[in-house]
Amino acid sequence: MLDEPRSGCPVNAAVEVLGDRWSLIVLRDIMFTNRRHFRTLLRESEEAIASNILASRLRDLLAAGLLTRDDPGPGRRVTYSLTEPAIELVPVMAELAWWGVRHRPTYPPMRAKAELLYDGGPRMWQQFMEELREQHLGIPLPTARPSTVSEQLDAAGARALAAIS
């Protein structure tokens, strides 16, 4: 875990861990696109993160307790997984994305995903967190579902992309 925050302010404590752009982008990519390997995160980053920045942010997120990594041995890819505190950021990410939709120019497929997630509200956020717990922590889903939140988000993005193509 990182050192104690500089003050007792909850906003400061969160910003000290999440306050730089790249940490949130790395968490976004692991959370919403299941990019869990260094090279995939590097190669598929829409923002073109530099390898040294990615390595640094992954170390920081591990130290902060937001990620874990398996160490499969020499010559095998390390897989990063979200921890429970990172999974609990889903509502924060939904609200942050909604702010971006309302106040910044956005790419239509990503905008559609953000709108769907925001409109789905706490119920959808909880379902998505349950899916992430299954995927990253091995906790089974409480109930079977006809489609996952991830599938619904991907479908919304695909419809938006088809509309602009």
C-alpha positions in Angstrom: 0.0 0.0 0.0 1.2 3.5 -0.6 2.3 5.8 2.2 -0.2 7.5 4.3 -2.0 10.5 2.6 -0.7 14.0 3.2 -3.9 14.9 5.0 -7.0 13.3 6.4 -9.1 14.7 3.6 -10.9 11.8 1.7 -10.6 13.7 -1.6 -6.9 14.1 -1.2 -6.5 10.5 -0.2 -8.2 9.4 -3.4 -6.4 11.9 -5.6 -3.0 10.8 -4.3 -3.7 7.3 -5.8 -5.9 8.2 -8.8 -5.0 11.8 -9.5 -2.9 11.3 -12.6 -4.5 10.7 -16.0 -2.6 7.5 -16.8 -3.7 5.6 -13.7 -7.3 6.0 -14.5 -6.7 5.1 -18.2 -4.9 1.9 -17.2 -7.7 1.0 -14.8 -10.3 1.8 -17.5 -8.6 -0.5 -20.0 -8.4 -3.4 -17.6 -11.9 -2.8 -16.3 -13.8 -2.1 -19.5 -11.8 -3.8 -22.3 -10.2 -6.7 -20.4 -6.7 -5.7 -21.4 -4.7 -7.6 -18.8 -1.2 -7.9 -20.2 1.5 -5.3 -20.5 1.9 -5.6 -24.3 -1.9 -5.5 -24.9 -2.2 -2.4 -22.7 0.6 -0.8 -24.5 -0.3 -1.7 -28.1 -4.1 -1.1 -27.8 -4.1 2.1 -25.8 -6.2 4.7 -27.6 -4.1 7.4 -25.9 -0.7 5.8 -27.0 0.7 5.5 -23.5 4.5 5.2 -23.5 6.0 1.9 -22.2 7.9 3.6 -19.3 4.7 5.4 -18.2 2.7 2.2 -18.4 5.3 0.3 -16.4 5.4 3.1 -13.8 1.6 3.2 -13.4 1.2 -0.5 -13.2 3.8 -0.5 -10.3 1.9 2.4 -8.6 -1.4 0.6 -9.0 0.0 -2.6 -7.6 1.5 -0.7 -4.6 -1.8 1.1 -4.0 -3.6 -2.3 -3.8 -5.7 -1.7 -6.9 -4.1 -4.4 -9.0 -2.5 -7.8 -8.4 -0.3 -9.7 -10.9 0.3 -13.3 -11.3 3.9 -14.4 -11.9 3.6 -17.4 -14.2 7.4 -17.9 -14.6 10.0 -17.2 -17.2 8.8 -16.6 -20.8 5.1 -16.3 -19.8 2.9 -13.2 -19.8 2.1 -11.6 -16.5 -1.7 -11.1 -16.1 -2.9 -8.1 -14.1 -6.2 -8.3 -12.1 -8.4 -5.8 -10.4 -8.7 -6.0 -6.7 -12.0 -5.3 -4.8 -11.0 -1.6 -4.2 -10.5 -1.2 -8.0 -13.8 -2.9 -8.8 -15.5 -0.5 -6.4 -14.4 2.3 -8.7 -17.1 1.3 -11.3 -19.6 4.0 -10.1 -16.8 6.6 -10.1 -15.8 5.6 -13.7 -19.4 5.8 -14.8 -19.8 9.3 -13.3 -16.5 10.5 -14.7 -17.4 9.2 -18.1 -20.8 10.9 -17.9 -19.1 14.2 -17.0 -16.9 13.7 -20.1 -20.0 13.0 -22.3 -21.7 16.2 -21.1 -18.6 18.5 -21.2 -16.0 17.3 -23.7 -16.0 16.1 -27.3 -16.1 12.3 -27.4 -15.9 9.4 -29.9 -19.5 8.1 -30.6 -18.9 4.4 -29.8 -17.2 5.3 -26.5 -19.9 7.9 -25.8 -22.6 5.3 -26.4 -21.0 2.9 -23.9 -20.7 5.7 -21.3 -24.3 6.7 -21.8 -25.6 3.2 -21.5 -23.5 2.6 -18.3 -24.7 5.9 -16.8 -28.3 5.3 -17.8 -28.1 1.8 -16.3 -27.4 3.4 -13.0 -26.5 1.6 -9.7 -28.2 -1.6 -10.7 -26.1 -2.0 -13.9 -23.0 -0.8 -12.0 -23.6 -3.5 -9.4 -24.0 -6.2 -12.1 -20.8 -5.1 -13.8 -18.9 -5.2 -10.5 -20.2 -8.7 -10.0 -18.9 -9.7 -13.4 -15.6 -8.1 -12.7 -15.4 -10.0 -9.4 -16.0 -13.3 -11.2 -13.4 -12.4 -13.9 -10.7 -11.0 -11.6 -11.3 -12.5 -8.2 -12.9 -15.8 -9.1 -16.1 -15.1 -7.2 -19.0 -16.8 -9.0 -21.9 -14.6 -10.2 -24.9 -14.7 -7.8 -27.3 -15.5 -10.7 -27.0 -16.4 -14.4 -27.7 -13.7 -16.9 -28.8 -13.7 -20.5 -26.1 -11.2 -21.4 -23.3 -9.5 -19.5 -22.9 -5.8 -19.0 -19.7 -6.0 -21.0 -21.6 -7.5 -23.9 -24.3 -4.8 -23.6 -21.6 -2.1 -23.6 -19.8 -3.7 -26.6 -23.1 -3.9 -28.5 -23.9 -0.2 -27.8 -20.4 0.7 -29.1 -20.9 -1.4 -32.2 -24.3 0.2 -33.0 -22.8 3.7 -32.7 -19.8 2.7 -34.9 -22.2 1.3 -37.5 -24.2 4.5 -37.5 -21.1 6.6 -38.3 -19.6 4.2 -40.9 
